[in-house]
Amino acid sequence: MILETIVSTVDRDGRPNFAPMGITLEGGRVLLRPFRTAVTWKNLLETREGVVNFTDNVLLFARCAVDAFTPPHRAAHRVRAGILEDACSWKEFVVESQDLGEDRGRFLGRVVDEGRARDFAGFNRAKHAVIEATILATRLHLLGRERVLEEIARLRPLVDKTAGAAEREAFDFLAEHAQRWRDAG
Ligand SMILES: Cc1cc2nc3c(=O)[nH]c(=O)nc-3n(C[C@H](O)[C@H](O)[C@H](O)COP(=O)(O)O)c2cc1C
């Protein structure tokens, strides 16, 4: 099962990066699959450690995916990377092995520490819609603006019916980001 998380890493100069990533848990290990173009790929090669943050704060997913946004965070215990202030729980990992043969890498990390800060809020359709809209926003260059705007319009009723203020803000932020996008060529 793939879990949607926010992965934090730092580069060799200690600059932090937070990116939504689908990860898989395998016993005491975490499998990350960043694309070659992702800062996360570069950072995992440079510093070989990070934190997988589990959060239901979908505004953080939206902002970290399409902005160079550094959310409120604190230092992890065992690795150089940030724990989100709004994480429900987290796992700190050290990269044990990697496969860089394809455009989407496989980094297998050993969990070296973990923690829990607060309860997960529960299922919500607007939160789900924001996660889907965030994925669409990161694929604008592949799908094109019109297709992404159509898909976002299909998701909007879920937000209108069930969102709180943060989900509404996140969804509007993504819709505006897609509106502003200019397709290449
Ligand atoms: C829910 C979700 C899951 C994602 N999973 C991945 C992933 O597994 N690998 C990846 O490279 N990008 C993934 N993305 C897209 C990245 O978050 C996005 O491209 C981001 O800009 C990459 O950040 P980085 O360049 O700072 O590493 C995902 C986005 C979302 C919203």
The ligand as a MOL file (V3000), in Angstrom:
LIG
                    3D

  0  0  0     0  0            999 V3000
M  V30 BEGIN CTAB
M  V30 COUNTS 31 33 0 0 0
M  V30 BEGIN ATOM
M  V30 1 C 0.2480 12.8590 -2.8290 0
M  V30 2 C 1.4720 13.0860 -3.6710 0
M  V30 3 C 2.3770 12.0550 -3.8810 0
M  V30 4 C 3.5260 12.2590 -4.6570 0
M  V30 5 N 4.4150 11.2370 -4.8010 0
M  V30 6 C 5.5690 11.4580 -5.4780 0
M  V30 7 C 6.5470 10.4300 -5.5760 0
M  V30 8 O 6.3910 9.3170 -5.0610 0
M  V30 9 N 7.6790 10.7210 -6.2710 0
M  V30 10 C 7.9020 11.9630 -6.8230 0
M  V30 11 O 8.9720 12.1900 -7.3980 0
M  V30 12 N 6.9760 12.9440 -6.7490 0
M  V30 13 C 5.8300 12.7210 -6.0890 0
M  V30 14 N 4.8970 13.7190 -6.0020 0
M  V30 15 C 5.1550 14.9970 -6.6660 0
M  V30 16 C 6.1340 15.8340 -5.8690 0
M  V30 17 O 5.6200 16.1540 -4.5960 0
M  V30 18 C 6.4050 17.1560 -6.6190 0
M  V30 19 O 6.8770 16.8840 -7.9020 0
M  V30 20 C 7.3790 17.9930 -5.8850 0
M  V30 21 O 7.4810 19.2460 -6.5070 0
M  V30 22 C 8.7470 17.3360 -5.8540 0
M  V30 23 O 9.4010 18.0060 -4.8610 0
M  V30 24 P 10.9770 18.1480 -4.7660 0
M  V30 25 O 11.4890 18.5500 -6.1290 0
M  V30 26 O 11.0760 19.2440 -3.7530 0
M  V30 27 O 11.5360 16.8460 -4.2690 0
M  V30 28 C 3.7480 13.5230 -5.2500 0
M  V30 29 C 2.8260 14.5570 -5.0410 0
M  V30 30 C 1.6950 14.3410 -4.2710 0
M  V30 31 C 0.7390 15.4780 -4.0500 0
M  V30 END ATOM
M  V30 BEGIN BOND
M  V30 1 1 1 2
M  V30 2 1 2 3
M  V30 3 2 2 30
M  V30 4 2 3 4
M  V30 5 1 4 5
M  V30 6 1 4 28
M  V30 7 2 5 6
M  V30 8 1 6 7
M  V30 9 1 6 13
M  V30 10 2 7 8
M  V30 11 1 7 9
M  V30 12 1 9 10
M  V30 13 2 10 11
M  V30 14 1 10 12
M  V30 15 2 12 13
M  V30 16 1 13 14
M  V30 17 1 14 15
M  V30 18 1 14 28
M  V30 19 1 15 16
M  V30 20 1 16 17
M  V30 21 1 16 18
M  V30 22 1 18 19
M  V30 23 1 18 20
M  V30 24 1 20 21
M  V30 25 1 20 22
M  V30 26 1 22 23
M  V30 27 1 23 24
M  V30 28 2 24 25
M  V30 29 1 24 26
M  V30 30 1 24 27
M  V30 31 2 28 29
M  V30 32 1 29 30
M  V30 33 1 30 31
M  V30 END BOND
M  V30 END CTAB
M  END
